[in-house]
Amino acid sequence: MTDINKIVAILKKETKSMTTPIVTALAKEHNNETAFKVLISTILSLRTKDEVTKEASLRLFATAKTAQEILKLKASTIAKLIYPVGFYKTKAQNILSVCQTLIEKYQNQVPQDLDALTEFKGVGRKTANLVLSLGWGLPAICVDTHVHRILNRIGYVKTKMPDETESVLRRILPKKHWIIINDLLVMYGQNLCRPISPFCSKCKIKPYCKQIGVTSKR
């Protein structure tokens, strides 16, 4: 089996000089304020480049930092603040819905439960797992496109969909790597292990990679 411990150790070293994802950068402490910012920023990040998510998050939180403050804004105002994130009008409505639910159902406390989080409008397993791991510091595995692609590429898993990848990782990935795996593979995927024509010549985990599905490389 692929030596995931060696791979994680290499990834930690190789990603030190890479830009930290904005959602991770917001998660300096594990508390309700952090969990809320992670929740909202992750909603913004869906189908959006990280640099766009960063600027949108900073603009929104500069105007309104809490669920109560956001609910004082109109959907059109939120949309302007978060533009040009993908589906910004829909996300503005979803953010208002999330804030309303937080206050009415959870006394303004972000749930520390996966099922509860996925009941929020616009929140899927990826977002929920990031809230648990980065917002609350709880063991959770966030599987986005980079995690799914790279772990299949190196041969650590053999899955077709991210949710299936998450299920498999919960069984085989050592728990000590659960929280960090997303950050490492997002940074590595953005910089080296690209979806098309990855930089295999520069890759330090190449000796452990089966290069499954790689048809062209640099």
C-alpha positions as a LaTeX table, in Angstrom:
\begin{tabular}{lrrr}
\hline
Residue & $x$ (\AA) & $y$ (\AA) & $z$ (\AA) \\
\hline
Met1 & 0.00 & 0.00 & 0.00 \\
Thr2 & 1.06 & 3.59 & $-0.64$ \\
Asp3 & 3.12 & 4.95 & 2.28 \\
Ile4 & 0.86 & 7.84 & 3.20 \\
Asn5 & 2.98 & 8.81 & 6.21 \\
Lys6 & 6.01 & 9.47 & 4.00 \\
Ile7 & 3.86 & 11.32 & 1.47 \\
Val8 & 2.34 & 13.59 & 4.13 \\
Ala9 & 5.80 & 14.33 & 5.55 \\
Ile10 & 7.05 & 15.33 & 2.07 \\
Leu11 & 3.96 & 17.42 & 1.40 \\
Lys12 & 4.37 & 19.32 & 4.68 \\
Lys13 & 7.90 & 20.26 & 3.65 \\
Glu14 & 7.09 & 21.08 & 0.02 \\
Thr15 & 4.06 & 23.27 & 0.79 \\
Lys16 & 5.77 & 25.50 & 3.36 \\
Ser17 & 6.51 & 28.12 & 0.70 \\
Met18 & 3.06 & 27.89 & $-0.90$ \\
Thr19 & 0.17 & 30.25 & $-0.20$ \\
Thr20 & $-2.12$ & 29.03 & 2.57 \\
Pro21 & $-5.80$ & 28.72 & 1.49 \\
Ile22 & $-7.86$ & 31.67 & 2.74 \\
Val23 & $-10.25$ & 29.49 & 4.76 \\
Thr24 & $-7.29$ & 28.02 & 6.64 \\
Ala25 & $-5.78$ & 31.45 & 7.17 \\
Leu26 & $-8.99$ & 32.56 & 8.88 \\
Ala27 & $-8.90$ & 29.61 & 11.28 \\
Lys28 & $-6.39$ & 30.87 & 13.84 \\
Glu29 & $-8.38$ & 29.72 & 16.86 \\
His30 & $-11.06$ & 27.11 & 17.42 \\
Asn31 & $-14.15$ & 28.94 & 18.60 \\
Asn32 & $-17.60$ & 29.98 & 17.41 \\
Glu33 & $-16.34$ & 33.15 & 15.70 \\
Thr34 & $-13.74$ & 31.15 & 13.76 \\
Ala35 & $-16.23$ & 28.43 & 12.87 \\
Phe36 & $-18.64$ & 31.08 & 11.55 \\
Lys37 & $-15.98$ & 32.68 & 9.36 \\
Val38 & $-14.90$ & 29.27 & 8.04 \\
Leu39 & $-18.54$ & 28.43 & 7.29 \\
Ile40 & $-19.21$ & 31.64 & 5.35 \\
Ser41 & $-15.85$ & 31.68 & 3.55 \\
Thr42 & $-16.21$ & 28.08 & 2.46 \\
Ile43 & $-19.65$ & 28.83 & 1.02 \\
Leu44 & $-18.01$ & 31.64 & $-0.94$ \\
Ser45 & $-15.17$ & 29.38 & $-2.10$ \\
Leu46 & $-17.31$ & 26.86 & $-3.94$ \\
Arg47 & $-16.37$ & 26.98 & $-7.65$ \\
Thr48 & $-14.28$ & 30.07 & $-7.01$ \\
Lys49 & $-10.52$ & 30.68 & $-7.12$ \\
Asp50 & $-8.91$ & 31.14 & $-3.73$ \\
Glu51 & $-7.67$ & 34.68 & $-4.40$ \\
Val52 & $-11.22$ & 35.75 & $-5.33$ \\
Thr53 & $-12.61$ & 34.04 & $-2.21$ \\
Lys54 & $-10.04$ & 35.84 & $-0.07$ \\
Glu55 & $-10.96$ & 39.32 & $-1.28$ \\
Ala56 & $-14.69$ & 38.59 & $-1.10$ \\
Ser57 & $-14.40$ & 37.25 & 2.45 \\
Leu58 & $-12.38$ & 40.25 & 3.60 \\
Arg59 & $-14.88$ & 42.69 & 2.09 \\
Leu60 & $-17.85$ & 40.93 & 3.66 \\
Phe61 & $-16.30$ & 40.59 & 7.13 \\
Ala62 & $-15.12$ & 44.20 & 7.04 \\
Thr63 & $-18.79$ & 45.17 & 6.69 \\
Ala64 & $-20.40$ & 42.50 & 8.88 \\
Lys65 & $-18.56$ & 40.06 & 11.14 \\
Thr66 & $-21.43$ & 38.19 & 12.78 \\
Ala67 & $-24.67$ & 36.51 & 11.77 \\
Gln68 & $-26.65$ & 39.34 & 13.38 \\
Glu69 & $-24.74$ & 41.98 & 11.43 \\
Ile70 & $-25.06$ & 40.11 & 8.14 \\
Leu71 & $-28.83$ & 39.79 & 8.61 \\
Lys72 & $-29.04$ & 43.58 & 8.64 \\
Leu73 & $-27.79$ & 43.61 & 5.05 \\
Lys74 & $-29.88$ & 43.13 & 1.93 \\
Ala75 & $-29.13$ & 40.21 & $-0.36$ \\
Ser76 & $-28.20$ & 42.71 & $-3.07$ \\
Thr77 & $-25.66$ & 44.36 & $-0.74$ \\
Ile78 & $-24.08$ & 41.01 & 0.12 \\
Ala79 & $-23.98$ & 40.11 & $-3.57$ \\
Lys80 & $-22.06$ & 43.30 & $-4.34$ \\
Leu81 & $-19.62$ & 42.65 & $-1.50$ \\
Ile82 & $-18.83$ & 39.10 & $-2.58$ \\
Tyr83 & $-18.79$ & 39.64 & $-6.35$ \\
Pro84 & $-17.18$ & 38.12 & $-8.47$ \\
Val85 & $-17.34$ & 34.77 & $-6.62$ \\
Gly86 & $-19.17$ & 32.10 & $-8.59$ \\
Phe87 & $-22.98$ & 32.21 & $-8.27$ \\
Tyr88 & $-22.67$ & 35.29 & $-6.07$ \\
Lys89 & $-26.41$ & 36.08 & $-6.10$ \\
Thr90 & $-27.34$ & 32.57 & $-4.98$ \\
Lys91 & $-24.59$ & 32.57 & $-2.36$ \\
Ala92 & $-25.83$ & 35.89 & $-0.99$ \\
Gln93 & $-29.26$ & 34.33 & $-0.42$ \\
Asn94 & $-27.70$ & 31.20 & 1.07 \\
Ile95 & $-25.59$ & 33.24 & 3.49 \\
Leu96 & $-28.68$ & 35.06 & 4.73 \\
Ser97 & $-30.46$ & 31.72 & 5.15 \\
Val98 & $-27.51$ & 30.25 & 7.07 \\
Cys99 & $-27.37$ & 33.25 & 9.41 \\
Gln100 & $-31.12$ & 33.11 & 10.01 \\
Thr101 & $-30.96$ & 29.40 & 10.83 \\
Leu102 & $-27.97$ & 29.90 & 13.13 \\
Ile103 & $-29.84$ & 32.43 & 15.22 \\
Glu104 & $-33.27$ & 30.82 & 15.21 \\
Lys105 & $-32.31$ & 27.16 & 15.62 \\
Tyr106 & $-28.83$ & 27.13 & 17.17 \\
Gln107 & $-28.74$ & 30.25 & 19.38 \\
Asn108 & $-26.05$ & 31.67 & 17.08 \\
Gln109 & $-23.70$ & 28.75 & 17.79 \\
Val110 & $-22.22$ & 26.95 & 14.78 \\
Pro111 & $-23.04$ & 23.24 & 15.21 \\
Gln112 & $-20.25$ & 20.77 & 15.87 \\
Asp113 & $-22.12$ & 18.05 & 14.04 \\
Leu114 & $-21.82$ & 17.03 & 10.38 \\
Asp115 & $-25.48$ & 16.15 & 9.86 \\
Ala116 & $-26.64$ & 19.42 & 11.42 \\
Leu117 & $-24.29$ & 21.46 & 9.25 \\
Thr118 & $-25.36$ & 19.78 & 6.01 \\
Glu119 & $-28.95$ & 20.83 & 6.71 \\
Phe120 & $-27.95$ & 24.46 & 6.17 \\
Lys121 & $-28.80$ & 25.87 & 2.76 \\
Gly122 & $-25.82$ & 25.69 & 0.40 \\
Val123 & $-23.74$ & 23.55 & 2.77 \\
Gly124 & $-22.48$ & 20.15 & 1.59 \\
Arg125 & $-20.11$ & 17.65 & 3.15 \\
Lys126 & $-17.00$ & 19.52 & 1.99 \\
Thr127 & $-18.07$ & 22.72 & 3.72 \\
Ala128 & $-19.32$ & 20.90 & 6.82 \\
Asn129 & $-16.07$ & 18.98 & 7.23 \\
Leu130 & $-14.01$ & 22.17 & 6.90 \\
Val131 & $-16.10$ & 23.84 & 9.59 \\
Leu132 & $-15.55$ & 20.89 & 11.91 \\
Ser133 & $-11.82$ & 20.54 & 11.21 \\
Leu134 & $-10.68$ & 24.14 & 10.80 \\
Gly135 & $-13.40$ & 25.91 & 12.75 \\
Trp136 & $-13.61$ & 23.58 & 15.72 \\
Gly137 & $-10.41$ & 21.52 & 15.46 \\
Leu138 & $-12.40$ & 18.28 & 15.36 \\
Pro139 & $-11.28$ & 15.21 & 13.39 \\
Ala140 & $-12.95$ & 15.49 & 9.99 \\
Ile141 & $-11.83$ & 14.86 & 6.43 \\
Cys142 & $-12.59$ & 17.51 & 3.83 \\
Val143 & $-12.45$ & 16.03 & 0.33 \\
Asp144 & $-12.46$ & 18.55 & $-2.49$ \\
Thr145 & $-11.46$ & 18.09 & $-6.12$ \\
His146 & $-7.73$ & 18.23 & $-5.32$ \\
Val147 & $-7.90$ & 15.62 & $-2.56$ \\
His148 & $-10.04$ & 13.33 & $-4.70$ \\
Arg149 & $-7.87$ & 13.72 & $-7.81$ \\
Ile150 & $-4.43$ & 13.40 & $-6.21$ \\
Leu151 & $-5.18$ & 10.47 & $-3.93$ \\
Asn152 & $-6.63$ & 8.58 & $-6.89$ \\
Arg153 & $-3.66$ & 9.61 & $-9.05$ \\
Ile154 & $-1.08$ & 8.26 & $-6.61$ \\
Gly155 & $-3.13$ & 5.10 & $-6.10$ \\
Tyr156 & $-3.97$ & 5.54 & $-2.42$ \\
Val157 & $-7.69$ & 5.23 & $-3.21$ \\
Lys158 & $-9.67$ & 4.03 & $-6.19$ \\
Thr159 & $-12.91$ & 6.00 & $-6.18$ \\
Lys160 & $-15.15$ & 7.83 & $-8.62$ \\
Met161 & $-16.69$ & 10.58 & $-6.47$ \\
Pro162 & $-15.43$ & 12.80 & $-3.60$ \\
Asp163 & $-18.03$ & 11.46 & $-1.15$ \\
Glu164 & $-16.79$ & 7.94 & $-1.86$ \\
Thr165 & $-13.22$ & 9.12 & $-1.34$ \\
Glu166 & $-14.17$ & 10.57 & 2.04 \\
Ser167 & $-15.79$ & 7.29 & 3.07 \\
Val168 & $-12.69$ & 5.30 & 2.11 \\
Leu169 & $-10.33$ & 7.76 & 3.81 \\
Arg170 & $-12.27$ & 7.46 & 7.06 \\
Arg171 & $-11.32$ & 3.79 & 7.03 \\
Ile172 & $-7.69$ & 3.89 & 5.84 \\
Leu173 & $-6.22$ & 7.34 & 6.51 \\
Pro174 & $-4.51$ & 7.65 & 9.92 \\
Lys175 & $-6.56$ & 10.04 & 12.05 \\
Lys176 & $-3.52$ & 12.25 & 12.69 \\
His177 & $-3.68$ & 13.30 & 9.01 \\
Trp178 & $-7.43$ & 13.96 & 8.77 \\
Ile179 & $-7.40$ & 17.71 & 9.38 \\
Ile180 & $-4.22$ & 18.56 & 7.47 \\
Ile181 & $-4.73$ & 16.44 & 4.34 \\
Asn182 & $-7.02$ & 18.94 & 2.63 \\
Asp183 & $-4.67$ & 21.91 & 3.05 \\
Leu184 & $-1.67$ & 19.94 & 1.85 \\
Leu185 & $-3.32$ & 18.56 & $-1.26$ \\
Val186 & $-5.09$ & 21.81 & $-2.15$ \\
Met187 & $-1.78$ & 23.68 & $-2.13$ \\
Tyr188 & 0.03 & 20.87 & $-3.94$ \\
Gly189 & $-2.77$ & 20.52 & $-6.48$ \\
Gln190 & $-2.85$ & 24.23 & $-7.23$ \\
Asn191 & 0.90 & 24.48 & $-7.70$ \\
Leu192 & 2.31 & 21.16 & $-8.94$ \\
Cys193 & $-0.12$ & 18.27 & $-9.20$ \\
Arg194 & $-2.39$ & 20.06 & $-11.67$ \\
Pro195 & $-5.47$ & 18.38 & $-13.17$ \\
Ile196 & $-3.94$ & 18.53 & $-16.65$ \\
Ser197 & $-0.24$ & 18.09 & $-17.39$ \\
Pro198 & 1.07 & 18.03 & $-13.79$ \\
Phe199 & 4.67 & 18.98 & $-12.99$ \\
Cys200 & 5.85 & 15.41 & $-12.37$ \\
Ser201 & 9.48 & 16.41 & $-13.04$ \\
Lys202 & 9.40 & 18.67 & $-9.96$ \\
Cys203 & 7.32 & 16.38 & $-7.75$ \\
Lys204 & 8.99 & 15.00 & $-4.64$ \\
Ile205 & 6.28 & 12.38 & $-4.10$ \\
Lys206 & 6.81 & 10.97 & $-7.59$ \\
Pro207 & 8.55 & 7.81 & $-6.22$ \\
Tyr208 & 5.29 & 6.97 & $-4.38$ \\
Cys209 & 2.92 & 7.93 & $-7.21$ \\
Lys210 & 1.42 & 5.50 & $-9.71$ \\
Gln211 & 0.46 & 8.43 & $-12.00$ \\
Ile212 & $-2.95$ & 6.87 & $-12.63$ \\
Gly213 & $-4.81$ & 8.72 & $-15.36$ \\
Val214 & $-1.87$ & 10.99 & $-16.23$ \\
Thr215 & $-1.67$ & 11.21 & $-20.02$ \\
Ser216 & 0.64 & 14.22 & $-20.28$ \\
Lys217 & 3.08 & 15.73 & $-17.81$ \\
Arg218 & 5.77 & 18.34 & $-17.43$ \\
\hline
\end{tabular}
